[in-house]
């Protein structure tokens, strides 16, 4: 091979010629060819630059050699902007006419105009049946490339897909249609292409999976490397270790090696240096032909699911060894279509090392930081010409937005949106205050009237006078008390907020801000304590910001090395014993131990001091879920090997349930411990009688809930089994009747209340937390959490607290009214959370093999610890010293 031939051997981008020597034949080649040969409808939907067009060219060549007539229609060539249905369908007919030489049989223009009374799709259908199938006697395959271009048309396209489906359906009555089939290729999903389930052809077609090159498939690429290295096959293996067989990148690395012209002796070291210097470093200037920028633009596209998409990709980066379970959600499909993420063994992982290095976690964090948490609201508000006040922020939403905006250079429209929101809240407060004042004045007027009336009727008797005065004064006092309570609550909440902002956001290189903030928080906490006087439940607290401020300030102080207060350090303990992500953590019922399980297949039992009691290997590959039996004597683990195993707490295996060939994702014991529910990927939800020997499945309990089931959970009263599927649908199954009701929510997580068995807690991906009444299936209450994207939600056993987790790796605790109580920040991706039986502790499992055991402190405990910290500190704390001494 001469030098010029060698340099042109590899082609980066574009469609490879029919006889290209470096074409890599994959499994998709055989799958597409064999299915089209027997007239099956096929579709190849994948990310860009995966070799779809080259696959089409090769398949057409093979089919034509078998005597099959083929035509390739590139939808993008017909045009989309400003094209009418008439022009578009006529364009398809013109391509069919030219490729099959039909002009000798029919004048297309005349034929088309003579049928103006028919809709364009009907004319296409008639043309296929009366012209194409009658004049072409061979089998026919119509390839439609760039099918995603159809989405840019200015008219509905479901009719076109309905036409393709009708061609398939007509086979039952017209055998000629058995000779006709279609192959669609593009960058989209079936759901995006065709919204009408009755019209879609995708549920009758065959999806052809197009994957990266495998080593044995890519050996044709070795020929171009022979003269540039000692061990060309080893070089190819090293290339694939970087590209994972991505066609564009694989060809590009091969071409770079040839163009460098340096003989390769040590493939591992030399290729790493070459790839980093010529692809990764300053990649934006070296991305020619454009590839990485296309991925970037799709990843960072400003649409409604950008936060969920970036959050999901961040999770995949953090869990790349374990992977994220694939559920075909919109954000997952978007990532897969970008090419950045691929599906392997039903898990999502980053497609290759080059992508992971370029699109790293820090880049994602920076992009998320740029995104305002009010994107949806401001867009709608601007669309209303800044007139619709319902889109303005209030309450916690406004507080969080102001915190996010602190220190940022805002656009004019952001500044206008936030200041208008603040004015709205201020106006509402003034209105409420004026209303209270009016109510008080009315009450005082009633007192004055009563007094005058009393003077006139004093002769009637002191008893009547006394009653009148008591009623009037009582009314006045009630109104005044309401006024004072509202006023005090606002003042306390504002003081708590001031303390929090001072501690978290004041630019200071010392701890002065924290030391100034703590007394403010204690002062606000003291006033709140006096106001509630331990007489009302947490859900009815008129203010909670002092509790949050105290907790976060004490956490920050604990992080400072110079403050070695052991009582602060005991508020959180780190449990470390797993290799890789911890997938599940649970407390033993009514006992001071907890269990964790992870991708390493291990189960570890811990005490509350952070010491291991015992550990064992489950031999289940990865443990996806762990749960204690209600009696606390056993636990069950669900594995990625399709089994559920039951153990005693010494690690002795008691029973193995062979559930499936795929993964078991979720398990749940009934409250009486007699039954175990299991769910997973493409398997029905099953209920097992674990009180019988041997364990048996309840044959009439197999719930017809198909596809991926993310979670399954028995209700505490034993009447319902809740399932959460891959499409975010929650169903409540009445176990005795095997019937279900569907909740009106698209949820990402769910949890039952142990203390209030009729309540189900759900969270949506955009951070809305909702409480549902089980018996009626109706929504009782909801609130917006501060997460950009929510992943997990959990009830505390006492029913006082709700825990939420977002992609920001922050665990937040709320009361049932939606007021934030606590906030625990972590550097790693949070995968699982669990409350202890007394609700005093929370365990948090992370992606780095750690479990954090946190104390959940009430107002009294936080005030006590805050005061203990101030003991011996400088005199400027004297303003709270009297309270602390008491």
Buried (B, 14 or more C-beta within 10 A) or exposed (E): EEEEEBBEBBBBBEBBEEEBEBBBEBEBBEBBBEBBBEBBBBBBBBBBBBBBBBBBBBBBEBBEEEEBBBBBBBBBEBBBEEBEBEEBBBBBBBBBBEBBEBEEEBEBEEBBEEBEEEEBBBBBBEBBBEBBBEEBEEBBBBBBBBBBBBEEBEEEBBBBBBBBBBBBEBBEEEEBBBBBBBBBBBBBBBEBBBEEEEBBBBEEBBEBEBBBBBEEBBBBBBBBBEEBBEBBBBBBBBBBBBBBBBBBBBBBBBBBBBEBEEEBEBBEEBBBEBBBEBBBEEBEEBBEEBBBEBBBEBBBEEEEBBBBBBBBBBBBBBBBBBBBBBBBBBBBBBBBBBBBBBBEEBBBBBBBBBBBBBBEEEBBEEBBEEBBBBBEBBBEBBEEEBEEEEBBBBEBBBBBBBBBBEEEEEEEEBEBBBEBBBEBBEEEEEEBBEEBEEBBEEBBEBBEEBEEBBEEEEEEEEEEBEEBBEEBBEBBEEBBEEBEEBBBBBEBBEBBBBBBBBBBEEEEEEBEBBBBBBBBBBBBBBBBBEBBEEEEEBBEBBBBBBBBBBBBBBBBBBEBEEBEBEEBEEBBBEBEBBEBBBBBBBBBBEBBBBBBBBBBBBBBBBBBEBEEEEBBEBEBBBBBBBBBBBEBEBBBBBBBBBBBBBBEBEBEEEBBBEBBEBBBBBBBBBBEBBBBBBBBBBBBBBBBBBEEEEBEBEEEBBBEBEEBBBBBBBBBEBBBBBBBBBEBBBBBBEBEEEEBBEBEBBBBBBBBBBEBBBBBBBBBBBBBBBBBBBEEBEBEBBBBBBBBBBBBBBBBBBBBBBBBBBBBBBBBBBBBBBBBBBBBEBEBBBBBBBBBBEBBBBBBBBBBBBBBBBBBBBBEBBBBBBBEBBEEEEEEBEEBBEBBEE
